[in-house]
Amino acid sequence: MEDAVLPKTWQDLLKTSETLPVIVRSLEKFHDISWSMEPNRHEFFEMVYIKKGNAVFEIAGQPVAIGPNDIIIIKPNQLHKFIVKSQSGCEFVVLNFKFENKIRKEVSEISLEDFLNFVSGRESGPFLTLKVNQKNDIIVVMDRILNERQSDEIGSEFLCHLLIMELFVLISRALKMEWENSIKKKSAKIKEIIRISTNYIDNNYERDISIADIAKYVFLSQSYFTRVFKEETGLSPMSYLISVRIRRAKELLRDTELKVSEIAQAVGFSNQQRFNEIFKKNTGYTPLQFRKIITKVKKH
């Protein structure tokens, strides 16, 4: 359907959201144990939900057993094969999808921000798995997508686009929960994540970053990130960020002739008054008092 005849709401959405998920193919299948397939690969993501039965996916040489209410998402260009294991057969739903820039009509490597932050990481490997139940919102939305794609009702195409976006919001949330659960018992992984987050702060302290931004960078919820960060470092993320900014401010007060207002901006404070308050709270001196003291020390 051409943009010119799409509903105005959809046209407006396209203008504000360049990259959107697009379903390439959707199908519902049943295969018995005698069915076989040759290994194949796709240039798009493949999401498979097992409704009944058991099967094994061989993905990039790795066998993955899946059963009822399992979801597996295979990344693009991964060689894979599906093998039915249940004597009674296997019923499943397949959604093939990509992320497309609808404005420039290009296929994009970027998806919903949170989702791709996860799936592009090495931690997840060539595929992702989720365990759900039949009443899970993800399954409800998948079923609605299948029904709408088979419908010729007015607005079905538009509704399907909205459902696809809802699907990937739900997947993003589920993946974030899975990610947090997977690292809770891995102290080495937690330490690595905290190291990555402190490096992110060290390299971005001069920007207007928030704790939510930092948590998002390591794909954790803000509450969970704040808790594990403090457990590992003894400081809250905000305290660490402020300490980095104050340390850099001291260097600039000592080694440059920049105005206090310029230094405040250079280390990430939106206004000088806030900078003065935080600096004095952490050092006992105002920035000007600190500069005078350090200048005297340098002269001697």
C-alpha positions as CSV (number, residue, x, y, z in Angstrom):
1,M,0.0,0.0,0.0
2,E,1.4,3.4,-0.9
3,D,2.0,6.0,1.7
4,A,-0.5,8.4,0.0
5,V,-3.4,6.2,0.8
6,L,-2.4,5.1,4.3
7,P,-4.4,6.6,7.2
8,K,-3.1,10.0,8.3
9,T,-2.2,8.5,11.8
10,W,0.1,6.0,10.1
11,Q,1.7,8.6,7.9
12,D,2.4,10.8,11.0
13,L,3.9,7.7,12.7
14,L,6.2,7.1,9.8
15,K,7.5,10.7,10.0
16,T,8.4,10.4,13.7
17,S,9.7,6.7,13.7
18,E,12.1,6.1,10.9
19,T,12.9,2.4,11.7
20,L,10.0,0.1,12.3
21,P,9.6,-3.7,12.5
22,V,8.1,-5.4,9.4
23,I,6.8,-8.9,9.2
24,V,8.2,-10.7,6.1
25,R,6.2,-13.9,6.6
26,S,3.8,-15.4,9.1
27,L,2.5,-19.0,9.2
28,E,1.1,-21.6,11.5
29,K,2.3,-25.2,10.9
30,F,2.0,-28.7,12.1
31,H,4.6,-31.4,11.2
32,D,4.8,-35.0,12.3
33,I,8.0,-36.8,13.2
34,S,8.5,-38.0,9.6
35,W,8.9,-34.4,8.3
36,S,12.4,-33.2,7.6
37,M,14.0,-30.0,6.4
38,E,17.4,-29.1,4.9
39,P,19.5,-26.6,6.8
40,N,18.9,-23.0,5.6
41,R,19.5,-19.4,6.5
42,H,17.6,-16.1,6.2
43,E,18.5,-12.4,5.9
44,F,15.9,-11.7,8.5
45,F,15.0,-12.7,12.1
46,E,12.9,-15.8,12.6
47,M,10.7,-16.1,15.6
48,V,9.2,-19.5,16.4
49,Y,6.7,-20.2,19.1
50,I,6.0,-23.9,20.0
51,K,2.3,-24.5,20.7
52,K,2.4,-28.3,21.1
53,G,5.0,-31.0,21.0
54,N,8.8,-31.0,21.2
55,A,11.5,-30.3,18.7
56,V,15.2,-29.5,18.4
57,F,16.7,-26.6,16.5
58,E,20.2,-26.9,15.3
59,I,21.5,-23.4,15.0
60,A,25.1,-22.6,13.9
61,G,26.0,-26.2,14.9
62,Q,24.4,-25.9,18.3
63,P,21.4,-28.1,19.3
64,V,18.6,-26.3,21.2
65,A,15.7,-28.4,22.7
66,I,12.4,-26.6,22.7
67,G,8.9,-27.6,23.9
68,P,5.4,-26.2,24.5
69,N,5.4,-22.4,25.2
70,D,9.0,-21.9,24.2
71,I,9.9,-19.0,21.9
72,I,13.2,-19.0,20.0
73,I,14.4,-16.0,17.9
74,I,17.1,-16.8,15.4
75,K,19.3,-14.0,14.3
76,P,19.8,-13.2,10.5
77,N,22.2,-15.4,8.5
78,Q,22.4,-18.2,11.0
79,L,22.4,-21.7,9.5
80,H,19.6,-23.6,11.2
81,K,17.5,-26.8,10.9
82,F,14.2,-27.8,12.7
83,I,13.8,-31.4,13.8
84,V,10.5,-32.7,15.2
85,K,10.9,-35.0,18.2
86,S,7.4,-35.7,19.4
87,Q,5.7,-38.9,18.2
88,S,2.5,-36.9,18.0
89,G,4.0,-34.2,16.0
90,C,4.7,-30.5,16.6
91,E,2.5,-27.4,16.2
92,F,4.2,-24.1,15.9
93,V,3.9,-20.5,14.7
94,V,6.6,-18.7,12.7
95,L,7.1,-15.0,12.2
96,N,9.9,-13.8,10.0
97,F,10.7,-10.1,10.5
98,K,13.2,-7.4,9.7
99,F,13.6,-3.8,10.7
100,E,13.1,-1.3,7.8
101,N,13.6,2.4,7.4
102,K,10.2,3.2,6.0
103,I,11.2,6.7,5.0
104,R,14.2,5.8,2.9
105,K,12.8,2.3,2.0
106,E,15.9,0.6,3.3
107,V,16.3,-2.5,5.4
108,S,17.9,-1.5,8.6
109,E,20.2,-3.3,11.0
110,I,18.6,-1.4,13.8
111,S,15.5,-2.4,15.6
112,L,13.7,-1.1,18.6
113,E,16.5,0.4,20.6
114,D,16.3,-1.9,23.7
115,F,15.8,-5.0,21.6
116,L,18.8,-4.5,19.4
117,N,21.0,-3.5,22.3
118,F,20.5,-7.0,23.5
119,V,20.4,-9.1,20.3
120,S,23.5,-7.4,18.8
121,G,25.5,-8.4,21.9
122,R,27.8,-11.4,22.1
123,E,26.1,-12.7,25.3
124,S,23.1,-13.9,23.4
125,G,24.9,-15.8,20.6
126,P,23.2,-16.7,17.3
127,F,19.7,-17.0,18.9
128,L,17.5,-16.0,21.9
129,T,15.1,-18.1,23.9
130,L,12.1,-17.1,26.0
131,K,9.8,-19.3,28.2
132,V,6.2,-18.0,28.2
133,N,2.7,-19.4,28.9
134,Q,-0.3,-19.6,26.7
135,K,-1.9,-16.4,28.3
136,N,1.3,-14.4,27.9
137,D,0.8,-11.0,26.2
138,I,3.4,-11.9,23.6
139,I,1.4,-15.0,22.5
140,V,-1.9,-13.0,22.5
141,V,-0.3,-10.4,20.2
142,M,1.2,-13.1,17.9
143,D,-2.2,-14.7,17.5
144,R,-3.8,-11.3,16.7
145,I,-1.1,-10.6,14.1
146,L,-1.8,-14.0,12.4
147,N,-5.5,-13.3,12.3
148,E,-5.1,-9.7,11.0
149,R,-2.7,-10.8,8.2
150,Q,-5.4,-13.2,7.0
151,S,-8.2,-10.6,7.3
152,D,-9.5,-8.3,4.5
153,E,-11.2,-6.0,7.0
154,I,-10.8,-2.2,6.7
155,G,-7.7,-1.1,8.6
156,S,-6.2,-4.6,9.0
157,E,-2.8,-3.5,7.6
158,F,-2.6,-0.5,9.8
159,L,-3.6,-2.5,12.9
160,C,-1.1,-5.2,12.0
161,H,1.7,-2.6,12.0
162,L,0.6,-1.4,15.5
163,L,0.5,-4.9,16.8
164,I,4.0,-5.6,15.4
165,M,5.3,-2.7,17.4
166,E,3.5,-3.8,20.5
167,L,5.0,-7.3,20.0
168,F,8.5,-5.9,20.1
169,V,8.0,-3.7,23.1
170,L,6.8,-6.9,24.9
171,I,9.8,-8.9,23.7
172,S,12.2,-6.1,24.8
173,R,10.7,-6.2,28.3
174,A,10.8,-10.0,28.4
175,L,14.4,-10.1,27.2
176,K,15.5,-7.5,29.8
177,M,14.0,-9.6,32.5
178,E,15.7,-12.7,31.1
179,W,19.0,-10.8,30.9
180,E,18.8,-9.7,34.6
181,N,17.9,-13.2,35.7
182,S,20.8,-14.7,33.8
183,I,23.4,-12.5,35.5
184,K,22.1,-12.7,39.1
185,K,24.3,-15.7,39.9
186,K,27.2,-14.8,37.7
187,S,29.5,-12.6,39.9
188,A,32.1,-12.3,37.1
189,K,29.4,-11.2,34.7
190,I,28.1,-8.6,37.2
191,K,31.6,-7.3,37.7
192,E,32.1,-7.0,33.9
193,I,28.8,-5.1,33.6
194,I,29.8,-2.7,36.4
195,R,33.1,-2.1,34.7
196,I,31.4,-1.4,31.4
197,S,29.0,1.1,33.1
198,T,31.8,2.9,35.0
199,N,33.8,3.2,31.7
200,Y,30.6,4.6,30.1
201,I,30.4,7.2,32.9
202,D,34.1,8.0,32.7
203,N,33.7,8.7,28.9
204,N,30.4,10.5,29.0
205,Y,30.4,12.5,32.4
206,E,30.3,15.8,30.5
207,R,27.0,15.0,28.8
208,D,23.6,15.3,30.3
209,I,23.3,11.6,31.2
210,S,21.0,10.1,33.7
211,I,21.0,6.9,35.7
212,A,18.4,5.6,33.3
213,D,20.7,6.2,30.4
214,I,23.5,4.3,32.1
215,A,21.3,1.4,33.0
216,K,19.9,1.2,29.5
217,Y,23.5,1.1,28.1
218,V,24.1,-2.3,29.9
219,F,20.5,-3.4,29.3
220,L,19.3,-3.5,32.9
221,S,16.3,-1.9,34.6
222,Q,17.2,1.2,36.6
223,S,16.3,-0.3,39.9
224,Y,18.3,-3.5,39.4
225,F,21.3,-1.6,38.0
226,T,21.3,0.9,40.9
227,R,21.3,-2.0,43.4
228,V,24.1,-4.1,41.9
229,F,26.2,-1.0,41.2
230,K,26.1,0.0,44.8
231,E,26.8,-3.6,45.9
232,E,29.9,-3.8,43.7
233,T,31.3,-0.2,44.2
234,G,30.0,1.0,47.5
235,L,28.6,4.0,45.7
236,S,25.3,4.7,44.0
237,P,25.6,5.4,40.3
238,M,24.8,9.1,40.8
239,S,27.4,9.4,43.5
240,Y,30.0,7.8,41.2
241,L,29.0,10.2,38.4
242,I,29.3,13.2,40.6
243,S,32.7,12.0,41.9
244,V,34.0,11.8,38.3
245,R,32.7,15.3,37.5
246,I,34.1,16.8,40.7
247,R,37.5,15.2,40.1
248,R,37.6,16.6,36.6
249,A,36.4,20.0,37.8
250,K,39.3,20.1,40.3
251,E,41.8,19.4,37.5
252,L,40.3,22.3,35.4
253,L,40.3,24.7,38.3
254,R,44.0,23.8,39.0
255,D,45.4,23.6,35.4
256,T,43.3,26.1,33.4
257,E,42.0,29.7,33.6
258,L,38.5,28.8,32.5
259,K,35.7,30.6,34.3
260,V,33.7,28.6,36.9
261,S,30.7,28.8,34.6
262,E,32.7,27.3,31.7
263,I,34.0,24.5,34.0
264,A,30.5,23.7,35.2
265,Q,29.4,23.2,31.7
266,A,32.5,21.2,30.8
267,V,31.9,18.6,33.5
268,G,28.2,18.1,32.8
269,F,26.3,20.6,35.1
270,S,23.5,22.5,33.5
271,N,24.0,25.7,35.6
272,Q,26.7,27.2,37.8
273,Q,24.7,27.4,40.9
274,R,24.1,23.7,40.9
275,F,27.8,23.1,40.3
276,N,28.8,25.4,43.2
277,E,26.4,23.6,45.6
278,I,27.6,20.1,44.6
279,F,31.3,21.1,44.6
280,K,31.1,22.6,48.1
281,K,29.1,19.7,49.4
282,N,31.8,17.3,48.2
283,T,35.0,19.3,49.0
284,G,34.0,21.8,51.7
285,Y,34.9,24.7,49.4
286,T,33.3,26.7,46.6
287,P,35.1,26.4,43.3
288,L,36.6,29.8,43.6
289,Q,37.9,29.0,47.1
290,F,39.4,25.8,45.9
291,R,41.2,27.6,43.0
292,K,42.7,30.2,45.4
293,I,43.9,27.5,47.8
294,I,45.4,25.3,45.0
295,T,47.0,28.4,43.4
296,K,48.8,29.2,46.7
297,V,50.0,25.6,47.0
298,K,51.4,25.6,43.5
299,K,53.3,28.9,44.1
300,H,55.0,27.4,47.2
